[in-house]
């Protein structure tokens, strides 16, 4: 399912019926081992768990989730979660996942742009943040192109194996 033109993908707000597709993408990305904290054997979420997760996001006024569709199939998703503490209501972070065969075609960029547009219009959200493996250089490059700035690093945050560590790169973008 190689996508040659980003304009063939549609970004829309998630619905509970997307839970199964989102779960499948979640499992696929985790199984790659490259840029995700959890290992496949640590991820035991069900469709019901994802349905509940989506319902909670849709009920929360400072959170959102979008999916990318190609030929009526969900091929990726992005979720924005906010902070609960009053002094941190103005910020939140996002996570993004995209099927491997759909990467490097502008879909991730479209999802992030949709999220940033939502955040810019939101009356409370002022700062969008993320964390990513320092080895995820393509993602870091995309985030920079979209105006994100490196805020810091958590050195040797993730241990991949014996004497093999990866930093957690913390990035942000002010939207107001």
Secondary structure, DSSP 8 states (H G I E B T S, - for coil): -----GGG-EEEE--GGGHHHHHHHHHHHHHH-SS-SS-GGG----HHHHHHHHHHHHH-TT-EEEEEEETTEEEEEEEEEE--SGGGTTEEEEEEEE-GGG-SSSHHHHHHHHHHHHHHHSSS--EEEEEEETT-HHHHHHHHHTT-EEEEEEEEEEEEETTEEEEEEEEEEE--
